Amino acid sequence: MRRILWFRRDLRVDDNPLLSLGGEVLPIFIFDIDILSALRTNDRRVTLIYNALIKLKDSLQQQGLNLALFYGKPLDVFQWLLSQGEYDEVCASGDYDTYALERDRNVSHLLPFTYLHDTYIFTPDEILKSDGTPYQVFTPFYNRAKSLFTAEHMRHYFPSDQKLIAFDYEPLHILHATLHSVSVLNLEAIGFIPQMLTTAQLSSPEEKLSIFAEKIENYSKNRDYMALEGTSGLSSDLRFGTISIRKVLRWLVTQKQSEVDTEPFFRQLIFRDFYAMLLYHFPHLSQQNFRYPFKGIPDETYFHAFCTAQTGVPIVDAGIEELLQSGEMHNRIRMICASFFTKNLLLPWQWGETFFAEHLNDYDAASNILSWQWSAGTGVDPQPYFRIFNPYTQTSKFDSNGTYIYKWLPRLGHVAPKTLCNENLLAPLSLSHYPHPIVNHKNSSYRALTYFKAIQN
């Protein structure tokens, strides 16, 4: 059996179902032109992937295998590989967003395609209502997921008992309009500029788990406070598969055995599955509202102010600065920013989703799209349209000392924390290096409520 092992969102050797298969194998990774062509040349995620591939290539070589790297359209890559030799199948972990499903469907017309379950806890059709339809509300989905969760969902995949044999393949230097085989890991060769990464971004998943072990006991209490850094820090690792979801689950079991309350974090992992399941069953959600004919009111001036951290609302601008400077964004800040964007500014949620997609290191289509629809009140299981986050109240609750704001907006260091939490104190100020708020919260909230009430009738 000759297999192509196509690494995508599983950039690791440890606990990888791909390597539990036997026979002759050719491990490959494709720098997908269809995806990369839309990215900025300094996109930080390409550097993150690059670093992960270096480690993956080294780990495979230690097992007598190698990683063939391609730059091109996946269909072209497989057509070229088939012109060079015979293969029985291509094996890859399931990827369920709209683009990935179409891409894999096209490849399957060339070569038998075997999906291995890896990226999420459950398969897309595993958690369904009694009538076979997908859940549209999280709480019953969560309860059903807990009832069906077994040790099998934490299974550890070990290398095959059958020795994996490297297929006789030597990467070639070829230049083609649509296809390159890259034998040297070199970002410049595919048109990207290597980026400086933070210590946290360079840390291994194991190091992050070790750090999180000191925090998880207080996760439920601290995770909403931006300055406390009480989250796991694993979102990018789960996105690119540098750690398996099963390893995280097994780690949670060891924490639970030490009498740590792991339920709040487990719930967030199930939420990740919920959104992936929704986008799988309702692919139109990537662009279309699930409910209400909400289009927003396009306003380029508002949009530019939001995207450049110039709204004059400190907690929002601090979040955008964090995103632009690091590619990271605390989850509470994501909700605050998305609410401000869709409700206070009444901008189309698709604009905000696209902006986040351009900058988030951990960008996951399902999580990002469904979270934006939740904030806009248009999605499956959304927050009510009349729920509008007050950014100043949110600051008072979760950054009352201004620690997070001062970190990302040091030019506001001379402004008292109580002023950052109070629109009536902030608005009258004339700050030489910071704009006046572009909207008043009370007035813009009233405008949003009026708009949403109108579109429901």
C-alpha positions, 0 to 999 in steps of 0.5 A, a space after each residue: 500500500 502506497 500512501 500520501 500522508 497529507 499534513 494540514 492541521 496536524 503539524 506534529 508527529 506525536 499522537 498523529 493518526 496519519 503515522 499510525 498507518 503502515 506501508 510505503 508513505 510519502 509525507 507532504 505539506 502544501 503551501 496552498 497558493 489559493 490561501 497564501 495569495 490572499 495574505 500579506 507578505 508579512 503575515 505572522 501565521 506563515 512564520 508560525 507554520 514555517 517553524 512548525 514544519 521545521 520541527 515536523 520535518 526533523 521529527 519525521 527524519 528521526 523516524 526515517 521519513 522526510 517531508 516533501 514540501 510543495 507550493 501550488 494549488 493542491 489539485 496541481 500538486 496531486 496531478 504532478 505526483 501522480 505523473 511521477 508514480 503510482 499511489 493507492 490513496 491519500 490520507 489526511 485529517 478531516 478539515 470541515 470548512 467550506 473551502 477545505 471540503 471543496 478542495 478535498 472533494 476535487 482531490 478525491 476525484 484523482 485519488 482515493 481519499 481517506 479521512 482520519 479524525 483528528 482536529 476536533 473531539 467529535 466528528 461532525 455527525 456524532 452529536 445530533 438530535 434524536 431526529 438526526 438534525 444538528 443542534 442549534 443551541 449550545 447547552 443541549 449540544 454540550 449536554 449531549 456531548 458530555 453523555 457521549 464522551 468516552 475514553 475513545 475520544 482521548 485515544 492515543 495514536 502510536 506509530 504503526 506496528 508495521 514499519 513505515 517505509 519512506 517512498 523513494 522520492 527525492 524533492 526536485 527543483 522545478 519551476 512551473 507557473 502553478 507548482 513548485 516543489 520546495 526542497 529547502 524550507 525557505 519563506 522568501 522562496 514563496 514570497 513571505 517575509 519571516 516575522 519576529 515571534 514572541 517567547 510565548 509564540 515560540 514556546 512548545 505546547 508542552 511548555 504552555 500546558 505546564 504554565 496552564 497547570 498553574 492557572 487552570 484551578 482559577 480558570 473560570 474566575 480569571 479567564 475574562 480578566 485580560 491582564 491576568 493571562 488566565 487562559 491556556 494559550 493553546 488556541 494556535 497550537 490547536 488550530 495548526 495541530 502542533 498538539 492533538 486535542 486528545 492530548 489536551 483531553 488526557 491532560 485534563 483527566 490528570 488535572 481532574 484526578 488532582 481534584 482540579 475543576 476542569 469543567 469550565 475549560 472542557 466546556 470551551 473545547 466543546 464550544 469549539 466543536 459546536 461551531 465547527 459542527 454548525 459550519 459543516 452542516 450550514 456552510 452558507 453561514 460563512 457569509 449569510 445570516 442565519 436569522 434576520 436580514 441584517 446587512 449593517 450600515 457600511 461606513 468606511 470612516 468608522 471601519 478605518 477607525 476601528 481597524 487602526 485603533 482610532 475609535 477613541 474607546 480605549 478598551 476597543 483600541 487596546 484590543 485592536 493594537 494587541 491584534 495588530 502588534 501580536 496577532 493575538 487577542 484575548 477572548 473577552 476583548 474579541 467579544 467587546 470589539 465585535 459588539 462595538 463593531 456590529 452594534 455601536 457602529 452598525 457595521 456589517 459583521 462580514 467586514 469585521 470577520 474578514 479583518 480578524 481573519 487577516 490578523 488572528 494567529 489562531 484564525 479558525 473559520 468556524 470559530 471566527 464566523 460563528 462568533 461574529 454572527 453571535 455578536 451581531 445577533 444573526 447566527 445560530 444560538 446568538 446573543 439577543 439583538 438587544 444585548 449590547 456590551 457597554 465597553 466602559 462597563 466591560 473595562 470597569 469589570 475586567 480591566 479596572 486598573 487599566 493594566 491591559 489598556 496601558 500595555 497596548 495604549 501607553 500614550 494613555 498612561 497619564 489618564 486615570 483608570 476611573 476615567 477609562 471606565 467612564 465615558 462621561 469623564 473620558 469624552 470631555 477630555 482633549 488628548 493630543 495623541 488620542 482621538 475623541 470617541 467616534 460614537 457615544 455609547 448611549 446614543 449608538 446603542 439606541 440607534 442599534 436597537 431601533 435598527 434591529 427592531 425594524 429589521 425583525 418586523 
